[in-house]
Amino acid sequence: MTSLWLHGAQIPARLRLTPGSRFDTVVIGGGLTGLVTALLMAENGIEVAVVEGRRVGAGTTGSTTGKISLLQGTRAQQIAAHHSDHALRAYVEANRAGQEWLLRFCAEHRVPAERVAALTYAQNEDELSAVRAEFAATQKAGLATELLDEVDVPFPAHGAVRLADQAQLDPMALLAALAAEVESHGAPIYESTLVRGVHHGERGDLVVSTEHGELAARKVVLATGTPILDRGGFFARLTPQRSYLAAFAVDEPIPHDMYISAGSPTRSLRRVQGPDGELLLVGGNGHVVGRGGSTRRKADDLVSWARTWFPTATPVHQWSAQDYAPVDELPYVGPVLPGQNDIQLATGYAKWGLTNGVAAAIALAGRRVGDPPDWAGALASWRPSELKALPTATKVNGAVAQHLSAGWLRAVTRHDGAAPAEGCGAVLREGLHPTAVCTVDGTTTRVSAICPHLYGIVSWNDAERTWDCPLHGSRFAPDGTLLEGPATRSLTPLQMPRGTS
Ligand SMILES: Cc1cc2nc3c(=O)[nH]c(=O)nc-3n(C[C@H](O)[C@H](O)[C@H](O)COP(=O)(O)OP(=O)(O)OC[C@H]3O[C@@H](n4cnc5c(N)ncnc54)[C@H](O)[C@@H]3O)c2cc1C
């Protein structure tokens, strides 16, 4: 399930790391946050390198919807419910700075970005109150939103809040230009180099341990989506949320603007200019990674919805991606531990990282050169408002604990040795050890079902044919290879029992 953007992307492979190299700053992660951070630092004369575990864009950025918007679904009212007006305005200012930087970069580097309006619409009468609340919160935050009683679209819409002059783009075209610009400033990007950890070395430097050797750095930035180091316990303040997307060829006219529903199940729509004409992109059906049953059903349901309202819709690409929702609604950008300024992180964008990620990069680079923007405090990684978020954090972790024990109990005993049917996976108990067995493309594999991050029991994702951890969102290929998440190691491979195929 490769995204529309990754499918057409033509980004040349980047360098292999030379072990023993030393940099002022190593940025871990070659998504939007990492590349913009590296570029802003390099532009300020800082000697920086990017280390990417897979390929540039392989994380969430390469599979996003690609909306560059300050009207972000119902984010403003959610932030307003937890924070002061000042914090809400600072969040919007941060996103405005991110959006302006991004659109300027696109204009200067010939990355097409199309100006369109963004709408948060009510799918039914019940969602109208959320639409009105979003209008009120965005007005308070200084956005020029308007309230619409009618929306001219072929799917159910009972009113909307609208913000003119937002934008949409192909995120891989953006990353390709960013990567080229980072390298033109002499900053290397090392791809296919998984970072396993960061520790303090003997001479006061940080040591970045990768699968291909070590690098030394004075500072490290974790731009890895969810942070890969457990020091600040950020995994306990984030909920990993996976959603589904599909691009359709359609004969019906495609609505011009960008739309997202105010309620659940989420329906997010936009137009995309494909090589053979316009496509309709539909996203939604989000859920916590590894929880909520069959993912195939969620992906299929999105296709049925699109066909109901666009009868000729034919899916040409289907994919899925995940992002991380912070317990107190604002992103976390700053030190991994209070006062530990040599390791910084940026996460918690709640599916609005194309502006938040750039804002995070501006804040990180600004702090590094002693000139942080005024709004940076609202996105701090450690802030007093987190005390207010403790009940939510407790709830999030209560659910995690429940899934930890449920996963271990769910592992069932099975003695027949039969391989799961094609495309299926199951967790079995062999002695005390839960084993994940699946069959994909005719090959049956057995791996340990225990996620190496914090020992959750993985569950089978039947849409993508992966093993997903319901605790903190780590994901693995059928053979156990790490795909994403706070884990930095793969699931342990196990031998097939004799007599099975
Ligand atoms: C379905 C969906 C739709 C979305 N749509 C929108 C949208 O329309 N507009 C919007 O603003 N936002 C949207 N978002 C959110 C946005 O796409 C993300 O917040 C943003 O792309 C995150 O960028 P990032 O650089 O922080 O993370 P990523 O793009 O995930 O980059 C992190 C990188 O770190 C690498 N990495 C991880 N671990 C390691 C390791 N151990 N060693 C080395 N490298 C590592 C990964 O391979 C990855 O490339 C959406 C999110 C989802 C899930």
The ligand as an ORCA input file, in Angstrom:
! r2SCAN-3c Opt
* xyz 0 1
  C      -3.358      9.956      7.181
  C      -2.659     11.239      7.497
  C      -2.943     12.387      6.763
  C      -2.314     13.586      7.077
  N      -2.631     14.708      6.378
  C      -2.081     15.892      6.726
  C      -2.414     17.083      6.031
  O      -3.179     17.079      5.076
  N      -1.875     18.258      6.457
  C      -1.015     18.307      7.526
  O      -0.569     19.388      7.898
  N      -0.633     17.169      8.162
  C      -1.144     15.980      7.784
  N      -0.773     14.843      8.426
  C       0.304     14.902      9.412
  C       1.661     15.089      8.769
  O       1.739     14.351      7.575
  C       2.758     14.639      9.747
  O       2.516     15.241     11.001
  C       4.124     15.046      9.281
  O       4.335     14.558      7.975
  C       5.183     14.506     10.227
  O       6.434     14.809      9.694
  P       7.738     14.346     10.461
  O       8.903     14.755      9.652
  O       7.697     14.848     11.865
  O       7.618     12.770     10.569
  P       7.854     11.680      9.426
  O       7.483     12.162      8.100
  O       7.202     10.427      9.924
  O       9.419     11.502      9.437
  C      10.094     10.804     10.461
  C      11.245     10.060      9.814
  O      12.059      9.499     10.842
  C      12.540      8.261     10.383
  N      12.909      7.452     11.536
  C      12.093      6.961     12.494
  N      12.803      6.224     13.382
  C      14.093      6.274     12.974
  C      15.302      5.707     13.477
  N      15.316      4.920     14.575
  N      16.466      5.960     12.820
  C      16.476      6.754     11.696
  N      15.339      7.297     11.172
  C      14.168      7.064     11.810
  C      11.350      7.675      9.616
  O      11.761      6.669      8.704
  C      10.769      8.894      8.945
  O      11.237      9.075      7.626
  C      -1.371     13.631      8.134
  C      -1.078     12.480      8.847
  C      -1.712     11.295      8.542
  C      -1.389     10.071      9.328
*
